[in-house]
């Protein structure tokens, strides 16, 4: 996608047209049907030559803000990052290699977390590192019981 086509034309209209073509009424519904897919994978499914992952995420944030579901979006993005960086689940031992993958997943997640939720995300990171989840833990969606205990829905 180096030719910049993703940034040409009406990006928002293109995203929603592609989502509707696939039978979904929102970007959130499209993404929720693929809870472990990375933003890049979602973008490639919507348009390998003219949709970027950051555009998908921007649309997801806008919908989450409109629907008061930003915390759920934040949990969902953690699921995506963990699936990408820890495909076999949480490591049993945090040796150097595993520590790097965990840090990469959590760092990428915090980078994508909206500013309103960054402090909570940092607290979750600290909690996960201080008291790691069971080996093999691999949340499959934003409503994972452990994720909900760390990041309960609080929006009104």
Residue pairs with C-beta under 8 A, 6 or more apart in sequence:
1 48
1 49
1 50
1 52
5 49
5 50
6 43
6 47
6 49
6 50
6 51
6 52
6 55
7 52
8 50
11 55
12 59
14 47
14 50
14 51
15 27
15 46
15 51
15 55
15 56
15 59
16 27
16 59
18 46
18 47
18 51
19 25
19 26
19 27
19 29
19 30
19 46
22 30
22 45
22 46
24 30
24 33
26 63
27 56
27 59
27 60
27 63
28 60
28 63
28 64
28 67
28 69
28 73
30 42
30 46
31 37
31 42
31 56
31 60
31 76
32 76
32 141
32 142
34 41
34 42
34 45
35 76
35 79
35 80
35 140
35 141
35 142
36 79
36 80
36 83
36 140
36 141
37 45
37 80
37 83
38 53
38 80
38 83
38 84
39 53
39 54
39 56
39 57
39 80
39 112
40 53
42 53
42 56
43 51
43 52
43 53
43 55
43 56
44 51
46 56
57 77
57 112
60 73
61 70
61 73
61 114
63 69
64 70
64 72
64 73
68 155
68 156
69 153
69 155
70 114
70 116
70 117
70 155
71 117
71 120
71 151
71 152
71 153
71 154
71 155
72 142
72 143
72 153
73 114
73 142
74 113
74 114
74 117
74 120
74 121
74 151
75 142
75 143
75 144
75 147
75 148
75 151
76 141
76 142
77 109
77 112
77 113
78 109
78 121
78 124
78 139
78 147
78 151
79 139
79 140
79 141
79 142
79 144
79 147
81 105
81 106
81 108
81 109
81 112
82 90
82 105
82 109
82 138
82 139
83 138
84 105
84 108
85 101
85 102
85 104
85 105
85 108
86 101
86 102
86 105
86 138
87 138
88 136
88 138
89 135
89 136
89 137
89 138
90 102
90 132
90 133
90 134
90 135
90 136
90 137
90 138
91 98
91 101
91 102
91 135
92 135
92 136
94 102
94 132
102 128
102 129
106 125
106 128
106 129
109 121
109 125
110 118
110 121
110 122
110 125
113 121
120 151
124 150
124 151
127 150
128 150
133 146
137 146
139 146
139 147
